[in-house]
Amino acid sequence: MPGESPLEKIAAEAAPLTPRGHAALFLSAALVAAGLLAGPGAAEALVAAGLALLALVLAERSLFLAKAAALQRLGVRWELETPMAEGRPSRVRLVLENRSLVALEHVEVYDSPPRLFRWREPPRAVVSLPALGRAVVEYTLVPVVGRHGWGGPLRLAAEDFLGFFRAERLVYEGLPEVAVQPRVLEALLRRALLPTVLQPGGVERLRRRGLGVEFLELREYTPDDDIRLVDWKASARRGRLVVKVFEQESSLRVLLVIDAWPSMFTGVLGRTRIEHAARLAATLAEYLARRGDAYRLYILGPDGGSSLSPWLRGRGSGATARRFIAERLSWPRGRLGAPDPGSRASALRNGLLSALPRGGAALILVSDLGGDPGAARAYAGALAGLRPALRGLRVYLVHLSPVLFESTALEGSRASAYLLLSLERLRALRSALSLLRGGGVEVVELGPRDPVSALLDRLERLRGVVS
């Protein structure tokens, strides 16, 4: 640029200089200046020292430019352990490949894993790469359920041997994304899965009285019985009408809904309501898969976007359900405001109308309703609007109580004090939930430590197994 001093031009030409490089350059200039001002005896020595230091800096720069070019050509790829599961440590390998004939003795590596993940070792290292060689940076992550991407950029930095120059490279391309599956609450499954008849393919099918092909018993006729089931020979022998009772396979059709309000993503990581909802949905899916029921999943995201799985059935479908949750459940990147309860309730109703089958089915809705009594009232109206179009629909709301979840982040007397201070809020929510109960919705209120066995018992009763 016009007006630049010769020293500034040299500095710009030699960039990128480190603080040490700047110090060496200014020292060189100072020695030359001192030599010009010194007497005849010292002038030559000072000027020679200054020029020698300048030559060293420029020579080091010439060598470093080749390293900077090699840094820009460095190949980068991530190797991840898949599938990733919530809470299970997962190893990450970051592979660096030197594609040039220039060795890189000191390369600083700073990776940027998803912000919500915990790591056992820092995701950074210093490595050396021989010419046409490679190096691997390894570290361990503890992932969180849902879909996550590396925040980026990956930062690579290299310096020359004397530390005069430093080049950096920011990598934005090829950053990995991972889908972390929720864990299944196996203890709950063991309690829920009663003895059943094992069918080919490993599916456990339950049986109940009804219209089927396998004769079970005779019983006395009631006015509600189908006249075609009357056993006339047995009735003649007994002197009263009796009907045949057959076994039939009992199978449910269930829609599992994760209603992911923005409020569900808040709280202590590992104990947030959205993580609990994902675990609960994964557990229910595995339970239904082992029972031989047909089910599908519907996720209404914090921004109003929705995802619907196909109908799933069979023992292996539980893994498919977990993959669906992992791939479609995304954490918001920024802080989202609370959505309008009426608009969200309307969007949910429209989504359910297209997702639910005509005829008897069960809907299990997992939500915290944003901790808003107004949302409970809006949902009561929306769910009531489903019944005329979907006859025989049974609706269950698993309400993840914000107060109960928030209190678990505290200990001892502080948790008790928080519950006392939140008593009015809790009463308002429960009063609003009574509107849902009045509309025929069965509400199960849960905290993070509450078992959901009551919900599974209700499903068993719906199937006709538990009396």
Secondary structure, 3 states (H helix, E strand, C coil): CCCCCHHHHHHHHHCCECHHHHHHHHHHHHHHHHHHHCCHHHHHHHHHHHHHHHHHHHHHHHHHHHHHHHHHCCEEEEEECCCEECCCCEEEEEEEECCCCCCEEEEEEECCCCCCCEECCCCEEEEEECCCCEEEEEEEEECCCEEEECCCCEEEEEECCCCCEEEEEEECCCCCEEEEECCCCHHHHHHHCCCCEECCCCCEEEEEEECCCEEEEEEECCCCCCHHHECHHHHHHHCCCEEEEEEEEECCEEEEEEECCHHHHCCCCCCCHHHHHHHHHHHHHHHHHHHCCEEEEEEECCCCCEEECCCECCCCHHHHHHHHHHHHCECCCCCCCCCCHHHHHHHHHHHHHHHCCCCCEEEEEEECHHHCHHHHHHHHHHHHCCCCCCCCEEEEEEEECHHHHHHCCCCHHHHHHHHHHCHHHHHHHHHHHHHHHHCCCEEEEECCCCCCHHHHHHHHHHHCCCC
